[in-house]
């Protein structure tokens, strides 16, 4: 596994620095610098107590933690959040509580997101009159299938029994 050195400034020395839970993990855990309460449907910008200087050619991507989403319905609004190489301010995480009924409580020191550090390629955008053909073409937004179907209101679904229980 390759490593890149990232300069990190601790804005809150009592919080842990980003940490990989297991060897080979892609994301390093980020920690909440404050206690917050998220009502259903509400969001909050939560500090992590760190600032970084990513090398040119790298980006930090702030991803949700699957456990926080599964247990509490809390995720990152703008997932993934982008930390550009030139940014030097505190990494803050825009959390939202998607649970329709339960209030979520985040405590100072809780793991709230993961930071992935990745190489970046800059694109040269070449303006053309026509794009080359591809097998997929312009198909998008479910055009390849594999999505869940929803019964139409007032109609039987494929798995609903008929009038006679058939």
Secondary structure, DSSP 8 states (H G I E B T S, - for coil): ------EEEESSTTS---B-SSTT-S-EEEE-SS-EEE-TT-EEEEEEEEEEE--TTEEEEEEE-HHHHHHH-EEETTSSEEE-TT--SEEEEEEEE--SS--EEE-TT-EEEEEEEEE---------SS----SSTT--SSTT--------TTS--TTS--TT--
